[in-house]
Amino acid sequence: MATIPGALNPEVCPCAAAADGRVYPVERAARAWDERFSSGLVREVGEVLAAYGYPVIEDDCPDFYALMWCLWRFCYGHAGHPPAGGGTAAGSDREGGR
């Protein structure tokens, strides 16, 4: 199992930190919304959690948005801020989430 170096800034969540051997976070084009990231993706991750016995995460609730931001940080890191005024999870849904 890979480990996150202890030398990382303690204020940076290890899930969002770039480190040797990691594929994530990925680069995101500036001012462009990544169509792969949608409310469907967040919903499907929530469904996987529920299938493993964790509580169900309903759409448009605080837990849904917390999961959305955790996934965003994991995928894009701290530098991958979403474009202003667009691309919220609810506003970028694609049928089936894929």
The 8 nearest C-alpha neighbors of each residue, nearest first, counted from 0:
[[1, 2, 3, 20, 21, 4, 19, 18],
 [2, 0, 3, 20, 21, 4, 19, 18],
 [1, 3, 4, 0, 5, 18, 20, 19],
 [2, 4, 5, 13, 18, 1, 7, 19],
 [5, 3, 6, 7, 2, 18, 19, 13],
 [4, 6, 7, 3, 8, 9, 2, 13],
 [5, 7, 4, 8, 9, 3, 18, 11],
 [8, 6, 5, 9, 4, 11, 3, 16],
 [7, 9, 10, 11, 6, 5, 12, 16],
 [10, 8, 11, 7, 12, 6, 5, 13],
 [9, 11, 8, 12, 7, 13, 16, 15],
 [12, 10, 9, 8, 13, 16, 15, 7],
 [11, 13, 14, 15, 16, 10, 9, 8],
 [14, 12, 16, 15, 11, 3, 7, 17],
 [15, 13, 73, 12, 16, 72, 76, 24],
 [16, 14, 76, 73, 72, 13, 12, 77],
 [17, 15, 13, 14, 18, 76, 12, 11],
 [16, 18, 24, 15, 21, 23, 19, 76],
 [19, 17, 21, 16, 20, 3, 4, 22],
 [18, 20, 21, 17, 3, 22, 4, 1],
 [19, 21, 18, 22, 1, 17, 2, 23],
 [22, 20, 23, 19, 18, 17, 24, 1],
 [21, 23, 24, 20, 25, 17, 18, 19],
 [24, 22, 25, 21, 74, 73, 17, 75],
 [23, 25, 75, 74, 76, 73, 17, 15],
 [24, 26, 23, 75, 74, 27, 22, 76],
 [27, 25, 75, 28, 24, 79, 23, 74],
 [26, 28, 29, 25, 79, 75, 33, 31],
 [27, 29, 31, 30, 26, 32, 33, 79],
 [28, 30, 31, 27, 82, 79, 32, 81],
 [31, 29, 82, 28, 32, 81, 83, 27],
 [32, 30, 29, 28, 33, 82, 27, 81],
 [31, 33, 34, 86, 30, 82, 81, 28],
 [32, 34, 35, 36, 31, 27, 28, 86],
 [33, 35, 36, 32, 37, 91, 93, 92],
 [34, 36, 33, 37, 97, 40, 96, 93],
 [37, 35, 34, 33, 40, 38, 88, 91],
 [38, 36, 92, 88, 39, 91, 40, 35],
 [37, 39, 88, 41, 92, 40, 89, 42],
 [96, 38, 40, 42, 37, 41, 92, 43],
 [41, 39, 96, 43, 37, 38, 42, 36],
 [40, 42, 38, 44, 39, 43, 67, 45],
 [41, 43, 39, 45, 40, 44, 38, 46],
 [44, 42, 46, 40, 45, 41, 39, 47],
 [43, 45, 47, 41, 46, 42, 40, 48],
 [46, 44, 42, 48, 43, 47, 56, 41],
 [45, 47, 43, 49, 44, 48, 50, 42],
 [48, 46, 50, 44, 49, 45, 43, 51],
 [47, 49, 45, 51, 46, 53, 50, 44],
 [50, 48, 53, 46, 52, 55, 51, 47],
 [51, 49, 47, 52, 48, 46, 53, 45],
 [52, 50, 48, 49, 53, 47, 46, 54],
 [51, 53, 49, 50, 54, 48, 55, 47],
 [52, 54, 49, 48, 51, 55, 50, 47],
 [55, 53, 49, 56, 52, 48, 45, 50],
 [56, 54, 49, 57, 53, 45, 46, 48],
 [57, 55, 45, 63, 62, 54, 58, 46],
 [56, 58, 60, 55, 63, 59, 62, 42],
 [59, 57, 60, 63, 56, 42, 38, 64],
 [60, 58, 63, 57, 61, 64, 89, 62],
 [59, 61, 63, 62, 58, 57, 64, 56],
 [62, 60, 64, 63, 65, 59, 66, 58],
 [63, 61, 65, 64, 60, 66, 56, 57],
 [64, 62, 66, 60, 61, 65, 58, 56],
 [63, 65, 67, 61, 66, 62, 68, 60],
 [64, 66, 62, 68, 67, 63, 61, 69],
 [67, 65, 69, 63, 64, 68, 62, 70],
 [66, 68, 64, 70, 65, 69, 41, 71],
 [69, 67, 71, 65, 70, 66, 72, 64],
 [68, 70, 66, 72, 71, 67, 73, 65],
 [71, 69, 73, 67, 68, 72, 74, 66],
 [70, 72, 68, 74, 69, 73, 75, 67],
 [73, 71, 76, 69, 15, 75, 70, 74],
 [72, 74, 15, 70, 14, 71, 76, 75],
 [75, 73, 24, 71, 72, 23, 25, 70],
 [76, 74, 24, 79, 25, 72, 73, 71],
 [77, 75, 15, 72, 24, 78, 79, 73],
 [76, 78, 79, 72, 15, 75, 80, 16],
 [77, 79, 76, 80, 75, 72, 26, 15],
 [80, 78, 75, 77, 76, 81, 27, 72],
 [79, 81, 78, 82, 77, 75, 76, 71],
 [80, 82, 79, 83, 86, 32, 85, 30],
 [83, 81, 30, 85, 84, 80, 86, 31],
 [84, 82, 85, 81, 86, 30, 80, 87],
 [85, 83, 82, 86, 87, 81, 90, 30],
 [86, 84, 83, 87, 82, 90, 81, 32],
 [85, 87, 91, 90, 32, 88, 82, 81],
 [86, 88, 90, 89, 85, 91, 37, 81],
 [87, 89, 38, 37, 90, 91, 86, 92],
 [88, 90, 87, 38, 91, 92, 37, 86],
 [91, 89, 87, 88, 86, 92, 85, 38],
 [92, 90, 37, 86, 88, 89, 87, 93],
 [93, 91, 37, 38, 39, 89, 90, 88],
 [92, 94, 96, 95, 39, 91, 37, 97],
 [95, 93, 96, 92, 97, 39, 37, 38],
 [94, 96, 97, 93, 39, 40, 92, 43],
 [39, 95, 97, 40, 93, 94, 37, 92],
 [96, 95, 35, 93, 40, 39, 94, 37]]
